[in-house]
Amino acid sequence: MSYSGLLKTLIRSSNLGSTTRNFCLVSTQISNHTAKWMQDTSKKSPMELINEVPPIKVEGRIVACEGDNDPALGHPIEFICLDLKESAVCKYWGLRYVQEHHH
């Protein structure tokens, strides 16, 4: 179903005279779209590709992740604290950061 078909379904469900909308149809259509997108198992998902990137070692306690040097391609700046032993993850891109300890 196309975006316009989904919109028509939402409009129809809102015109049924009820004060609540039935989103069951929407959920099914979104699930079908996702299943179709995931059929090609020869390609890696975006999260699989991100997980292949090794954690980025940082000398300081805090890293500022903004995704890309070009603001049009990046995301809002996120300051990530690296005080824990495990890697910290950027909530926008999924990149992992660890503090490089110098002893």
C-alpha positions in Angstrom: 0.0 0.0 0.0 1.3 3.4 -0.9 1.5 6.4 1.4 -1.6 7.9 -0.2 -3.4 4.6 0.5 -2.4 4.7 4.1 -3.5 8.3 4.4 -6.9 7.4 2.9 -7.3 4.5 5.4 -6.6 6.9 8.2 -9.1 9.4 6.9 -11.7 6.7 6.4 -11.2 5.3 10.0 -11.5 8.8 11.4 -14.9 9.4 9.6 -16.5 6.3 11.2 -18.3 8.4 13.8 -16.2 7.2 16.6 -14.2 9.4 18.9 -11.3 6.8 18.8 -9.4 5.7 15.8 -8.6 2.2 14.9 -4.9 1.9 14.1 -4.9 -1.9 13.6 -4.9 -1.5 9.9 -2.0 1.0 10.0 0.1 -1.4 12.2 -0.5 -4.3 9.8 0.5 -2.1 6.8 3.6 -0.8 8.4 4.6 -4.4 9.4 4.1 -5.6 5.8 6.2 -2.8 4.5 9.0 -3.6 7.0 8.9 -7.3 6.2 9.2 -6.5 2.4 12.2 -4.3 3.1 13.9 -7.0 5.2 13.4 -9.8 2.6 16.7 -9.3 0.9 19.1 -10.9 3.4 22.1 -10.5 1.2 22.2 -6.8 2.3 23.1 -5.8 5.8 20.8 -3.7 7.8 22.0 -0.2 8.8 22.5 -1.3 12.4 24.6 -4.3 11.3 26.8 -1.9 9.3 27.2 0.5 12.3 28.1 -2.4 14.6 31.0 -3.3 12.3 32.6 0.1 13.1 35.0 -0.4 16.0 34.6 1.8 19.0 36.2 5.2 18.6 38.9 5.8 21.2 38.9 9.2 22.8 41.4 10.7 25.2 39.0 12.9 27.2 36.1 12.1 29.5 33.5 13.7 27.2 33.0 13.4 23.5 30.8 15.7 21.3 29.2 13.8 18.5 27.4 15.7 15.7 27.4 13.1 13.1 29.1 14.9 10.2 31.2 18.0 9.6 28.4 19.2 7.3 25.4 20.3 9.4 23.0 19.3 6.7 24.2 15.6 7.0 24.7 15.5 10.8 22.5 15.5 13.8 22.0 17.7 16.9 25.2 17.8 18.9 25.3 15.2 21.7 27.7 15.3 24.5 28.6 11.8 25.6 30.2 11.0 29.0 32.8 8.2 28.9 33.3 7.5 32.6 32.0 4.0 32.4 34.1 1.0 31.4 31.8 -0.1 28.6 31.5 1.9 25.4 29.0 4.8 25.2 26.7 5.0 22.2 25.6 8.0 20.2 21.8 7.8 20.3 21.5 9.2 16.8 24.0 7.2 14.8 24.8 4.3 17.0 28.6 5.0 16.9 30.4 3.7 20.0 33.0 5.7 21.9 35.5 4.5 24.6 37.9 6.5 26.7 41.5 5.6 26.0 43.3 5.4 29.3 47.0 6.3 29.5 48.7 4.7 32.5 
